[in-house]
Amino acid sequence: MSRAVAYCRVSSARQAEEGFSLQAQEETCARFINENGWELVHTYIDPAVSGRTVNRPQFQKLLNSLEGIDYVVTWRVDRVSRSLEDHVAIRAALNRAGVQLVSVTEQLEDTASGKLIEAILCSLSEFYSADLSNKVKFGMERKLKEGGWCVKAPIGYINTRIENKAVIVPDEDTASLVREAFQLYASGDWPLTLLFKEVRGRGLVTSRSSLAHMLHNPVYIGKVKWKDAIYDGAHEAIIEPELFERVQNVAREHDAHGERAWKHSHYLKGSLVCASCGSRMSYMLVKKSQYGYFYCLGGHTKRTACDEPYVPVVDMEREVEELYQRIEFPPELRKRIERELEEEVGRREGQRASRTQFLGRRLTELAKKRERLLEAWYAEALGLEMFKREQEAIDDDVARTDRELAAATVELQEVRSIIEIATRLLDSCYASYRSASPETRRKWNQALFESITVTDRRVQDYVLAPPFSFLYLRSNVVLSFQPDAPVGASHERTTLTAS
């Protein structure tokens, strides 16, 4: 009795999971083998694998198990291969092993005309697959040139449809964060590693590599890059071309000189700004002496000609403590601030609910997009590598959306934490700050101050952070601050009163 094996293949995961076509192939091959009186030794099945490659797990097992086999039975020739070159190589391997290829639905004869017909069938299959793939690529390129957008939107944008045309529009939740990232990097004060930590802390969900790619992507100035060409896009730009060019210049400078981020941390780091040149003040620790210093990052990196001296950490800590000592909130203003802060919590809660609904809709859209991708893969309009990339992109988008859902709740909890800190500050700024841990001091500094400017080793001025700055503006509060005493000296208390 002759011995035969069956080979079945489908192109999409959807077919493999639902059994569409795959089960029919298996049953048809088994029935054909039985009707011919052959013995079915084994059925090899490759689910969700393209026919344009021979690197299929089960097919490779079949080629390595031809000993004692007389026939390889398949539903159609294109199940074995959609490439004429691969088909010829497979045919040669089968001939060397003395194995005959049999198609259930096509008449394959071991004659000159039969081989010609077989080659034509394989060529037609290859042409259909390549033609469909080219049409998809051409359609994608044409849509991009016309201002459409047929792939996943970059961070800061969302996919949508306008007049039945797939486009991207700025995402109101992340576009401002993207703009801030460009502005920070353009200042030259933020190496990529520090910038990544900063933007993540502000709520921009991204990876370090994605952030680096984002800073060089012309999509944010309204352009579309496809292959090696750049076209004018129809979407709205998030940043100005001048800002984008400054970012490219800073990136080239960093590439030339290399980036170096100090790993040491201090609770005042991020709050202090050089009054002379406007650069952030960074922190360093002299290992031999274990003494810490703050220094102007602009002058240190030679980005500016600033010559502000290094400031011992102990002096800077004492200056900020005395800044808290000089600030006092009158009772009527404390009540107003507490009320406004509670209203802010309520507003954030409403935003979180809206954001949660939006993210839920995005997950639904991603599920539909996954289905369309599988349909294109089943039609073999996409190659294996492109299919994997698009599938991974969808998986990343789903994971990012899930993280954003979780982050929405965490963000509200953090806001409540800042509110709690703020109300405690209102009671007794100086005493509360002095008794706080370094991490709590960091949170209080970030909650109360947008920046604290320093010159000649002293605090010169400060800018209040929202919502305090907003409340002061609404309350007509007069802020007066005169640093008229040297470091370590006692200062008169500045009372913040409503005029």
C-alpha atoms as one frame of an Amber mdcrd trajectory, in Angstrom:
protein
   0.000   0.000   0.000   1.316   3.468  -0.955   1.972   5.880   1.891   0.894
   9.549   1.782   1.028  12.659   3.920  -1.321  15.630   3.690  -0.306  19.289
   3.903  -2.775  22.061   4.812  -2.181  25.785   5.259  -4.164  28.943   5.980
  -2.889  32.505   5.920  -4.627  34.175   8.869  -4.933  33.554  12.573  -8.659
  34.145  12.231  -8.992  31.200   9.831  -6.876  29.002  12.063  -8.925  29.788
  15.163 -12.330  29.525  13.538 -11.470  26.501  11.365 -12.553  28.289   8.161
 -11.034  26.467   5.123  -8.496  24.591   7.254 -10.859  21.824   8.355 -12.232
  21.557   4.815  -8.702  21.120   3.450  -7.885  18.415   5.983 -11.086  16.468
   5.352 -10.789  16.770   1.560  -7.182  15.522   1.539  -8.009  12.601   3.861
 -10.969  11.585   1.675  -8.848  11.802  -1.484  -6.111   9.606   0.026  -8.681
   7.062   1.199 -10.414   6.911  -2.185  -7.077   6.178  -3.871  -6.385   3.348
  -1.441  -3.339   4.988   0.090  -2.353   5.031   3.757  -2.553   8.451   5.454
   0.631   8.589   7.551   0.346  12.150   8.905  -1.302  15.516   8.274   0.932
  18.595   8.517  -0.886  21.850   9.264   0.562  25.384   9.224  -2.014  27.801
  10.670  -1.666  31.531   9.928   1.508  31.306   7.847   2.075  32.952   4.456
   2.743  30.856   1.368   5.367  33.298   0.165   7.990  31.722   2.396   9.100
  28.111   2.857  10.139  28.780   6.456   6.971  27.249   7.847   7.389  24.977
  10.894   5.177  22.093   9.791   6.241  22.282   6.155   9.880  22.030   7.180
   9.018  18.957   9.267   7.342  17.460   6.201  10.445  18.003   4.037  12.590
  16.350   6.710  10.276  13.307   6.969   9.983  12.136   3.360  11.619   8.749
   3.855   9.123   5.981   3.074   6.561   8.441   1.684   5.135   8.106  -1.828
   2.796  11.118  -2.077   2.414  14.612  -0.633  -1.255  15.540  -0.987  -2.449
  19.130  -0.779  -5.738  20.874  -1.494  -4.192  23.251  -4.044  -0.693  23.974
  -5.354  -0.656  27.442  -3.767  -0.987  25.796  -0.338   2.561  24.503  -0.832
   3.988  27.752  -2.193   3.027  31.076  -3.750   6.500  31.597  -5.207   7.532
  29.953  -8.490  11.170  29.916  -7.408  10.325  28.164  -4.134   7.959  25.788
  -5.923  10.712  24.655  -8.308  13.063  24.042  -5.356  10.357  22.115  -3.470
   9.591  20.037  -6.546  13.298  19.184  -6.932  13.519  18.099  -3.271  10.451
  15.870  -3.662  11.797  14.343  -6.878  15.117  13.528  -5.212  13.214  11.724
  -2.460  11.058   9.900  -4.983   7.894  11.618  -3.723   5.083  12.834  -5.983
   3.165  16.059  -5.329  -0.599  15.671  -5.739  -3.243  18.442  -5.793  -6.796
  17.447  -4.917  -8.417  20.212  -6.979  -5.884  20.494  -9.814  -4.668  17.915
 -12.329  -0.887  17.607 -12.029   0.717  15.322 -14.577   4.328  14.219 -14.787
   4.493  15.181 -18.459   5.862  18.169 -20.339   2.415  19.749 -20.695   1.505
  18.834 -17.115   4.660  20.529 -15.779   3.887  23.587 -17.914   0.368  23.828
 -16.476   1.736  23.394 -12.948   4.244  26.215 -13.511   1.481  28.440 -14.906
  -0.722  27.772 -11.867   2.128  28.621  -9.513   3.026  31.750 -11.512  -0.575
  32.952 -11.445  -0.664  32.456  -7.686   2.569  34.401  -7.285   1.285  37.163
  -9.572  -1.998  37.430  -7.650  -0.203  37.699  -4.323   2.368  40.248  -5.559
  -0.246  42.282  -7.456  -2.530  42.494  -4.427   0.394  43.487  -2.211   1.453
  46.195  -4.681  -2.085  47.533  -4.829  -2.176  47.805  -1.047   1.210  49.578
  -0.966   0.206  51.877  -3.827  -3.040  52.697  -2.077  -1.207  53.497   1.144
   1.271  55.752  -0.666  -1.499  57.539  -2.579  -3.491  58.143   0.601  -0.443
  59.584   2.346   0.312  61.898  -0.592  -3.290  63.094  -0.516  -3.044  63.838
   3.194  -4.722  60.665   4.410  -3.331  58.428   7.106  -3.742  54.660   6.853
  -1.411  53.479   9.630  -1.317  53.953  13.383  -1.282  57.601  14.437   1.946
  58.826  16.061   1.852  59.831  19.695   0.118  63.187  20.067  -2.428  62.345
  17.357  -5.410  60.017  17.046  -6.820  58.185  14.050 -10.250  59.298  12.871
 -12.321  59.653   9.713 -13.458  62.930   8.149 -15.781  62.739   5.154 -15.058
  59.010   4.995 -11.319  59.686   4.743  -8.849  58.216   7.232  -6.890  61.096
   8.784  -5.137  62.036  11.998  -6.004  64.919  14.318  -4.219  66.214  17.440
  -5.089  64.300  20.594  -6.260  66.870  23.123  -4.873  64.752  25.950  -1.317
  64.288  24.643  -0.635  67.007  22.021   0.274  69.574  24.694   2.646  67.077
  26.318   4.343  66.462  22.976   4.727  70.220  22.521   6.253  70.531  25.990
   8.724  67.750  25.196   9.931  69.623  22.091  10.203  72.884  24.027  12.191
  71.304  26.853  14.611  69.546  24.522  15.067  72.676  22.395  16.298  74.560
  25.494  19.394  72.357  25.542  19.002  71.781  29.274  17.452  68.338  28.961
  19.500  65.406  27.703  17.320  62.644  26.295  17.558  60.451  29.395  16.454
  63.271  31.696  13.799  64.396  29.231  12.366  60.887  29.103  11.960  60.796
  32.887  10.462  64.286  32.878   7.839  63.688  30.187   6.884  60.351  31.711
   6.389  62.151  35.006   4.124  64.650  33.259   1.970  61.860  31.839   3.344
  61.198  28.334   3.251  57.427  27.948   6.182  56.499  25.700   9.495  54.666
  25.622  12.913  56.277  25.418  13.438  55.087  21.842   9.961  56.273  20.812
  10.692  59.668  22.367  13.921  59.931  20.351  12.027  59.030  17.169   9.305
  61.542  18.010  11.805  64.414  18.257  12.930  63.751  14.668   9.527  63.020
  13.124   8.393  65.778  10.692   4.764  64.758  11.179   4.619  67.232  14.066
   5.185  70.183  11.696   2.461  68.984   9.314   4.661  66.850   7.034   4.329
  63.197   5.994   7.395  61.004   5.464   6.924  57.971   3.221   9.989  55.913
   2.350  12.655  58.563   1.589  10.298  61.353   0.520   8.532  64.035   2.579
   5.119  65.375   1.542   2.896  68.168   2.828   0.287  66.599   5.066  -3.338
  67.601   5.460  -3.208  67.231   9.243  -2.752  70.012  11.778   0.793  70.659
  12.989   1.464  70.433  16.729   4.680  72.486  16.767   6.206  75.274  14.675
   8.927  74.562  12.068  11.318  76.894  13.932  10.961  74.839  17.129  11.460
  71.609  15.183  14.659  72.971  13.635  15.986  74.033  17.046  15.393  70.509
  18.313  17.344  69.080  15.359  20.218  71.463  16.064  20.316  70.468  19.741
  20.222  66.783  18.766  23.167  67.261  16.381  25.089  69.051  19.122  24.414
  66.231  21.568  25.481  63.660  18.976  28.723  65.559  18.452  29.614  65.989
  22.113  27.708  63.116  23.698  25.081  63.332  26.408  25.856  62.897  30.086
  23.190  62.848  32.741  24.159  63.068  36.400  22.681  60.154  38.311  22.720
  61.937  41.669  19.447  63.313  42.931  18.299  65.914  45.428  14.847  67.125
  46.454  15.585  70.641  45.140  16.662  69.368  41.725  14.171  70.456  39.084
  12.945  73.447  41.093  15.998  75.718  40.906  16.661  77.990  37.915  19.689
  80.168  37.214  18.588  83.817  37.299  21.429  84.890  34.989  20.689  82.731
  31.927  17.419  80.923  32.689  18.936  77.422  32.594  18.010  74.723  35.071
  20.386  74.143  37.958  21.650  70.604  38.242  23.201  68.740  41.136  26.526
  66.992  41.566  28.140  65.128  44.407  31.902  65.241  44.899  32.588  61.643
  45.812  35.850  62.175  47.671  34.441  64.825  49.994  30.777  63.781  49.777
  29.877  67.477  49.438  27.030  68.370  47.109  26.773  71.420  44.846  24.201
  73.004  42.562  25.460  74.466  39.288  24.056  76.180  36.204  23.484  73.534
  33.539  23.718  76.102  30.734  27.152  77.285  31.789  28.351  73.761  32.552
  27.481  72.477  29.055  28.837  75.697  27.428  25.421  76.353  25.935  25.478
  79.757  27.584  28.269  82.056  28.774  26.883  81.974  32.322  29.504  82.250
  35.086  27.279  81.753  38.119  29.332  80.066  40.882  28.693  76.603  42.249
  26.396  76.730  45.272  26.928  74.370  48.243  23.834  72.264  48.833  23.626
  73.202  52.519  23.400  76.900  51.573  20.692  76.248  48.999  18.682  74.100
  51.410  18.800  76.865  54.021  17.782  79.514  51.464  14.689  77.548  50.427
  13.743  76.835  54.025  13.849  80.565  54.739  11.787  81.191  51.613   9.052
  79.076  53.202   9.519  81.011  56.433   8.847  84.269  54.588   5.553  83.076
  53.094   2.334  83.231  55.092  -1.226  82.753  53.821  -3.952  84.848  55.525
  -6.984  82.857  56.792  -9.447  84.223  54.197  -7.084  83.257  51.360  -6.492
  79.785  52.828 -10.232  79.094  52.797 -10.562  80.314  49.240  -7.633  78.156
  48.091  -8.998  75.068  49.844 -12.346  75.568  48.143 -10.743  76.065  44.746
  -8.575  72.990  45.214 -11.587  70.827  45.972 -13.261  72.159  42.842 -10.119
  71.221  40.930 -10.420  67.655  42.194 -14.004  67.541  40.987 -12.975  68.865
  37.593 -10.216  66.264  37.314 -12.690  63.535  38.224 -14.936  64.632  35.361
 -11.972  64.641  32.972 -11.000  61.165  34.112 -14.505  59.855  33.406 -14.468
  61.376  29.899 -10.977  60.022  29.301 -12.066  56.557  30.387 -14.950  56.606
  27.891 -12.621  57.770  25.118 -10.100  55.016  25.855 -12.899  52.461  25.859
 -13.884  53.582  22.358 -10.261  53.359  21.275 -10.071  49.740  22.428 -13.164
  48.969  20.366 -11.593  50.639  17.298  -8.391  48.651  17.797 -10.357  45.410
  17.896 -11.949  46.315  14.544  -8.571  47.286  13.128  -7.178  43.909  14.157
  -9.992  42.187  12.271  -9.287  44.216   9.111  -5.591  43.387   9.367  -6.355
  39.673   9.589  -8.607  39.924   6.551  -5.813  41.570   4.565  -3.418  38.872
   5.757  -5.846  36.136   4.717  -6.039  37.682   1.230  -2.221  37.690   1.310
  -2.214  41.409   0.565   0.411  41.789   3.277   3.733  40.020   3.615   4.599
  38.164   6.788   6.974  40.828   8.077   4.535  43.695   7.469   1.732  41.660
   9.050   3.840  41.072  12.150   4.809  44.750  12.372   1.215  45.930  12.070
   0.029  43.306  14.542   2.727  44.313  17.019   1.779  47.962  16.544  -1.843
  47.158  17.375  -0.736  45.133  20.403   1.416  48.063  21.566  -1.518  50.453
  21.093  -3.803  48.182  23.099  -1.211  47.870  25.860  -0.679  51.642  25.879
  -4.416  52.238  26.085  -4.692  49.806  28.985  -1.856  51.644  30.735  -3.559
  54.979  30.132  -6.748  53.617  31.662  -4.809  52.613  34.750  -2.862  55.890
  34.729  -6.085  57.914  34.699  -6.934  56.586  38.155  -3.356  56.915  39.409
  -3.217  60.512  38.151  -6.313  61.439  40.131  -4.811  59.839  43.238  -1.647
  61.904  42.696  -3.728  65.071  42.338  -5.470  64.296  45.621  -2.042  63.761
  47.195  -0.855  67.174  45.957  -4.069  68.777  47.217  -3.488  67.253  50.639
   0.080  68.551  50.656  -1.076  71.991  49.549  -3.685  72.327  52.295  -1.113
  71.267  54.881   1.231  73.914  53.511  -1.433  76.540  54.021  -1.489  75.942
  57.763   2.193  76.387  58.472   4.570  76.517  55.533   7.848  76.793  57.403
   7.200  74.294  60.212   5.633  71.725  57.874   8.464  71.975  55.349  11.249
  71.695  57.929   9.776  68.571  59.500   9.089  66.855  56.150  11.154  64.056
  54.609  13.263  64.814  51.492  10.713  63.128  49.212   7.850  65.109  50.755
   9.890  68.307  50.429  10.333  67.534  46.726   6.554  67.156  46.314   5.872
  70.366  48.209   8.381  72.311  46.106   6.833  70.967  42.915   3.305  71.652
  44.163   3.945  75.246  45.275   6.643  76.574  42.927   6.969  76.563  39.165
  10.557  77.676  39.652  12.875  79.228  42.217  15.476  81.518  40.658  18.975
  81.665  42.125  21.826  84.133  41.714  25.030  84.726  43.663  24.233  81.712
  45.890  20.897  83.172  46.982  17.223  82.794  46.139  16.338  85.842  44.075
  12.688  85.227  43.189  10.098  82.518  42.592   7.176  81.681  40.321   4.172
  79.956  41.821   2.847  76.788  40.185  -0.802  76.179  39.268  -3.264  76.214
  40.881  -1.664  78.702  43.342  -0.646  81.151  40.610  -4.138  80.998  39.139
  -5.755  81.558  42.507  -3.517  84.518  43.276  -4.364  86.139  39.966  -8.071
  85.700  40.622  -7.701  86.961  44.188  -5.642  90.066  43.315  -2.969  88.923
  45.735   0.108  91.106  45.976   3.355  89.125  46.000   6.347  90.931  47.410
   9.765  89.369  47.821  12.952  91.289  48.558  16.036  89.118  49.163  17.901
  91.817  51.039  19.879  89.655  53.443  22.805  87.284  52.928  22.508  83.486
  53.040  21.730  82.201  56.480  20.508  85.542  57.843  17.029  86.049  59.229
  14.420  87.606  56.910  11.257  89.534  57.525   8.166  87.433  56.873   6.270
  88.290  53.690   2.551  88.014  54.209   0.453  87.305  51.121  -2.653  89.405
  51.349  -5.525  90.187  49.051  -5.615  93.826  47.976
